[in-house]
Amino acid sequence: MQHPEENPWKVTGKKDIYDNPWISLTEYQVLNPSGNPGIYGKVHFKNVAIGVVPLDDEMNTYLVGQYRFATDSYSWELPEGGGPLSIDPLEGAKRELLEETGLKADHWEELLRMHLSNSVSDELSVVYLARGLHQHEAEPEETEQLIVRKLPFSEVYDMVCRGEIMDSITVAAVLKVKLLVSPPAP
């Protein structure tokens, strides 16, 4: 299916609203696709969101539990974090896996890329599958109070299906891995 390449939105002005080391917020004055004036706010992320599915030879994976300020709730999720846009996301994935779980992996495979909230932000996520795991010492950041759980992958998949895990990177990655490891239907 062919789609139009030309952007139907016309920017007539912009105003920087907020900026910090991680994000910026810009308000755009626009003409929408119908030609009517309006405003559009965009959150620009200064890092790529990175996720890792660590999967051992017995089909166990690792979840990281932490309290998330933005949602004001506790979250179980895969090891994840951010990496500078100028650095290969794989290097960020290796760093996040070691920081949060103390794991290193021999084999890495990119699972997926996705935009996390494309109606208001440009945040890109890259998620990897890590195999051939070796345990080392975790190196969490000072802002992280983490609990790490090793669980059978099938249990994590069930947690996603029951809605107990709501983190978008984790949900998408677990469903993708489930498709990859499930035998084909007869």
Residue pairs with C-beta under 8 A, 6 or more apart in sequence:
8 32
8 33
9 30
9 31
9 32
9 33
9 40
10 30
10 31
11 28
11 29
11 30
12 29
12 30
12 31
12 37
13 28
13 29
14 26
14 27
14 28
14 29
15 26
15 27
15 29
16 24
16 25
16 26
17 25
17 26
17 27
17 41
18 24
18 25
19 25
21 46
22 45
22 46
22 47
22 82
23 43
23 44
23 45
23 46
24 43
24 44
24 46
25 41
25 42
25 43
25 44
26 41
26 42
26 44
27 39
27 40
27 41
28 39
28 40
28 41
28 42
29 37
29 38
29 39
30 37
30 38
30 39
30 40
31 37
31 38
32 38
41 120
42 120
42 121
42 122
43 120
43 121
43 122
43 123
44 121
44 122
45 82
45 121
45 122
45 123
45 124
46 84
46 85
47 82
47 83
47 84
47 85
48 82
48 83
48 84
48 85
48 89
48 92
48 123
48 124
48 125
48 126
49 80
49 81
49 82
49 116
49 123
49 124
49 125
49 126
49 169
50 80
50 81
50 82
50 83
50 89
50 92
50 93
50 96
50 125
50 126
50 127
50 128
51 78
51 79
51 80
51 93
51 125
51 126
51 127
51 128
51 169
51 170
51 173
52 78
52 79
52 80
52 93
52 96
52 97
52 127
52 128
52 129
52 130
53 61
53 78
53 111
53 127
53 128
53 129
53 130
53 173
53 174
53 177
54 61
54 62
54 78
54 79
54 97
54 101
54 103
54 105
54 130
54 133
55 61
55 129
55 130
55 131
55 133
55 153
55 177
56 131
56 133
58 152
59 152
59 153
59 154
59 181
60 150
60 151
60 152
60 153
61 78
61 150
61 151
61 152
61 153
61 156
62 78
62 79
62 101
62 103
62 148
62 149
62 150
62 151
63 76
63 77
63 78
63 148
63 149
63 151
63 156
63 165
63 170
64 76
64 77
64 78
64 79
64 80
64 100
64 101
64 146
64 147
64 148
65 74
65 75
65 76
65 77
65 146
65 147
65 148
65 149
66 74
66 75
66 77
66 144
66 145
66 146
66 147
67 73
67 74
67 75
67 145
68 74
68 75
75 165
75 166
75 167
76 149
76 159
76 164
76 165
76 167
76 170
77 165
77 167
77 169
77 170
78 127
78 167
78 169
78 170
78 173
78 174
79 96
79 97
79 99
79 100
79 101
79 103
80 96
80 100
80 167
80 169
80 170
81 92
81 95
81 96
81 99
81 100
82 92
83 89
83 91
83 92
83 93
83 95
83 96
84 92
89 126
89 128
90 108
90 110
90 128
93 108
93 126
93 128
93 130
94 104
94 105
94 108
97 103
97 104
97 105
97 130
98 104
98 136
98 138
98 139
99 138
99 139
99 140
99 141
100 138
100 140
100 144
100 146
100 148
101 138
101 148
102 135
102 136
102 137
102 138
102 139
102 148
103 130
103 133
103 134
103 135
103 136
104 133
104 134
104 136
105 130
105 131
105 132
105 133
105 134
106 131
106 132
106 133
106 134
107 130
107 131
107 132
108 128
108 129
108 130
108 131
109 128
109 129
109 131
110 126
110 127
110 128
110 129
111 127
111 128
111 129
111 173
111 176
111 177
112 126
112 127
112 172
112 173
112 176
113 124
113 125
113 126
113 127
114 124
114 125
114 127
114 168
114 172
115 121
115 122
115 123
115 124
115 125
116 123
116 124
116 125
116 168
116 169
117 123
125 168
125 169
127 169
127 172
127 173
127 176
129 177
129 180
138 146
138 148
140 146
153 174
153 177
153 178
153 181
156 165
156 174
157 174
157 175
157 178
159 165
160 170
160 171
160 174
160 175
165 171
165 174
